[in-house]
Amino acid sequence: MTGNTARRRVLITGATGGIGSHLARTLTEDYELVLHGRDPDEAPPGRQLRLADLADLEEVAALMDGVDTVVHMAGASSPESSWEAVLEANIVGVRNVLETAHRAGVRRVVLASSNHAFGMYDRHELWPVYPDQPPRADSLYGVSKVFGETLGRFYHDEHGLDVICLRIGWFSEDPLEAEEEILRAMWLSPADCTEVVRCAIEAEVRFGLYYAISDNPDRRWSMTNTHLELGYRPRDAWTSLPGAREHVVEGGAPVRDSWPRGS
């Protein structure tokens, strides 16, 4: 933790969602947190939510006062999300976050992207996958994440806003509950999730696209730049858990043709 970490004011959007609520608990000692949500009844114990509809530019602007870093976790999160859902939450909402952050002089935005921005490589088993390959979304949700990454690059290039895009894998407390091998391979543990977000907040690099996955031996997604540029060192692997048994398949286990539907 750097000397000025405790003084950073960090806005977490979507602080009542799966990852957002986890970060709201685990980053509270490191930063002055501002928690965003849409339902005051879902606030963490002893905390208040700043309410805003991310499709409303003025409501989003009201969140940015004094903020150093935005950790943007809000949005439609299912690869089976409809066009209407991703349009409002993941396209209009991301633009509003970036625009108001820029206007308010926010230093950095950490954007939650997704492995689904590159999911067609997985569907067709075209591994390994590197962060600088052309995007190949596997769903409208994945398309919206490609849009967010591209818009983030624009706001960095045009306005000088720091934007760190994390292609988050499968966040779960228990990776062994997954029946599909590819989900276990892209597992991001809760502890590693906190660490990679902390690295994204503090790293000196000002823009980048980074896979965020745990130290799983069967992962197919390169994290070399995540290690070198963000300083991320994952500590967990699904194969280290009690009862885990890896069935090694040369080249990676096959992926069903309907991926990611039903995942």
Secondary structure, DSSP 8 states (H G I E B T S, - for coil): --TTGGG-EEEEETTTSHHHHHHHHHSTTTSEEEEEES-GGG--TT---EE--TT-HHHHHTT-TT-SEEEE--S---TT--HHHHIIIIIIHHHHHHHHHHHHT-SEEEEEEEGGGGHHHHHTT--SB-TTS----SSHHHHHHHHHHHHHHHHHHHH--EEEEEEE-EE-S-GGG-SSHHHHHTEE-HHHHHHHHHHHHH-S--EEEEEE----TT--B--HHHHHHH-------GGGSTT------TT-----TTTTTT-
